[in-house]
Amino acid sequence: MKKILLTLIILSGSLTSYAQMENRVMGTMPEENEESQIASKWHVGLLSGMSSSSEDNISNTASFGASVGYQPTQYLGGGFEAVTAKQDDANAFQRTTALIKATLHVGGDIPIINTAYVGGGIGPVFISNKVRWAGAPMLGFDVPLSSSSKDFMSIGLNAKYVFTTNNNEVPRELASALALKYWY
């Protein structure tokens, strides 16, 4: 009787272990799709372009800047950019604009259009000893220079119209720039 009872206990333990092994999930994790690899990227970039204002007879001047951003999905992005330009007016002020920006990317299959974005930014504008808040609608595109989905460079153009809280002291500005970005 003891042998039969001991055999039943061993057999029930083996069946329990076998049932637990059958319930285990085995396999490999699915690979991340290419679209999410491309979309979820940080970037750093350099901007160089022209800045102009129709107010106060300020002519076109060269502008330079830098940007840092993150694109968590294929369609949304955000970041920070700072651009400076010397105003070619009687006072020769240096104008620096720092914007926190959000962008909506078009996507799709049409070349150039699939890399286009529209967005907006807010932040301060510094001219001489004046600081004013600014807003700026913007649009642009970034064309990748390689087909790599990991680390790659892009080249693009962007434009923005910067308006401030006091346009009499700090004039509105139309700025366009060539953007060279490294995505990682």
C-alpha positions in Angstrom: 0.0 0.0 0.0 2.8 2.3 0.8 4.5 1.6 -2.5 1.3 2.4 -4.4 0.8 5.6 -2.4 4.4 6.6 -3.0 4.1 5.8 -6.8 0.9 7.9 -7.0 2.6 10.9 -5.3 5.6 10.7 -7.6 3.3 10.3 -10.6 1.2 13.3 -9.6 4.3 15.4 -9.1 5.6 14.4 -12.6 2.2 15.3 -14.1 2.2 18.6 -12.4 5.7 19.4 -13.6 4.7 18.3 -17.1 1.6 20.6 -17.0 3.6 23.5 -15.9 6.1 23.0 -18.7 3.2 22.9 -21.2 1.9 26.2 -20.0 5.3 28.0 -20.4 5.6 30.4 -23.3 8.6 29.8 -25.4 9.9 31.7 -28.4 11.6 34.9 -29.3 10.5 38.5 -29.1 9.3 40.0 -32.3 11.7 42.4 -34.0 10.9 46.1 -33.9 9.4 47.1 -37.2 11.4 49.5 -39.5 8.9 52.3 -39.2 9.2 52.5 -35.4 13.0 52.3 -35.7 13.1 55.3 -38.1 10.5 57.3 -36.2 11.9 57.1 -32.6 15.0 59.2 -33.1 16.9 62.1 -31.4 18.6 64.6 -33.6 21.1 67.5 -33.4 21.4 70.0 -36.1 23.0 73.1 -37.5 20.9 75.9 -39.1 22.1 78.6 -41.5 20.0 81.0 -43.5 18.5 84.4 -43.9 16.5 86.6 -41.6 14.5 89.6 -42.7 11.9 92.1 -41.4 9.8 94.5 -43.4 9.6 96.8 -40.4 12.2 99.5 -39.6 14.0 99.0 -43.0 15.9 96.0 -41.7 17.3 94.1 -44.7 18.2 90.5 -45.1 20.9 89.3 -42.8 22.6 86.0 -42.3 21.4 83.8 -39.4 23.0 80.9 -37.7 21.7 78.4 -35.1 21.4 75.0 -33.6 18.6 72.6 -32.9 18.0 69.5 -30.7 14.9 67.4 -31.0 13.1 64.1 -30.6 10.7 62.4 -32.8 8.9 59.7 -30.7 6.6 58.6 -33.5 6.5 58.8 -37.3 4.1 61.8 -37.1 5.0 63.8 -34.0 8.2 65.6 -33.1 9.5 68.3 -30.7 12.6 70.1 -29.8 14.5 73.3 -29.1 16.2 75.7 -31.5 18.2 78.8 -31.0 19.0 81.1 -33.9 21.0 84.4 -33.9 21.3 87.1 -36.5 22.8 90.6 -36.6 20.2 93.1 -37.6 21.3 95.4 -40.4 19.7 98.5 -39.1 21.0 101.8 -37.6 21.6 100.2 -34.2 23.1 96.9 -35.5 21.6 94.8 -32.7 22.2 91.1 -32.4 18.8 89.3 -32.3 18.7 85.8 -30.7 15.5 83.7 -30.8 15.2 80.6 -28.6 12.1 78.4 -29.4 10.6 75.3 -27.9 8.9 73.7 -30.8 6.4 71.0 -31.7 5.9 69.5 -35.2 3.5 67.4 -37.0 5.1 65.3 -39.8 3.2 64.4 -43.0 4.6 60.9 -43.7 3.4 58.8 -46.6 5.1 57.6 -49.8 5.6 60.7 -51.9 9.3 61.9 -51.9 10.0 65.2 -50.1 6.4 65.4 -49.0 6.8 62.4 -46.8 9.6 64.2 -44.9 7.7 67.5 -44.6 6.4 69.0 -41.3 4.3 71.9 -40.0 4.5 73.1 -36.4 4.9 76.0 -34.1 7.2 77.3 -31.4 7.2 79.7 -28.4 10.1 81.3 -26.5 12.0 84.5 -25.8 13.6 86.9 -28.3 16.6 88.8 -27.1 17.6 92.1 -28.7 20.2 94.2 -26.9 18.7 94.7 -23.4 15.1 93.8 -24.4 13.5 90.4 -23.9 10.1 89.7 -25.5 8.0 86.5 -25.8 7.6 85.2 -29.3 5.5 82.7 -31.2 6.3 81.2 -34.6 4.4 79.1 -37.1 6.9 77.0 -39.0 7.2 74.5 -41.9 10.0 72.5 -43.4 11.3 69.1 -44.5 14.3 66.9 -43.7 15.5 64.5 -46.4 17.6 61.6 -45.2 21.0 61.3 -47.0 21.1 57.5 -46.6 18.7 54.6 -46.4 20.0 53.6 -42.9 17.5 53.4 -40.2 20.0 53.7 -37.4 22.4 56.7 -37.5 22.0 59.0 -40.5 22.3 62.6 -41.7 19.5 64.6 -43.3 19.4 67.9 -45.1 16.4 70.1 -45.3 14.9 73.6 -45.4 12.7 75.3 -42.8 10.9 78.6 -42.6 9.2 80.4 -39.7 7.5 83.7 -39.1 8.4 85.0 -35.6 6.1 87.5 -34.0 6.6 89.0 -30.6 4.5 90.4 -27.7 5.6 94.0 -28.6 6.2 94.3 -32.3 7.1 98.0 -32.0 10.3 97.3 -29.9 11.1 93.9 -31.4 10.0 93.6 -35.0 8.5 90.6 -36.6 10.9 88.4 -38.5 10.7 86.0 -41.5 13.5 83.4 -41.2 14.4 80.6 -43.6 17.3 78.2 -43.1 19.1 75.2 -44.5 19.2 72.5 -41.8 21.8 69.8 -41.6 20.8 67.2 -38.9 22.3 64.0 -37.5 19.7 61.5 -36.3 20.6 58.8 -33.8 
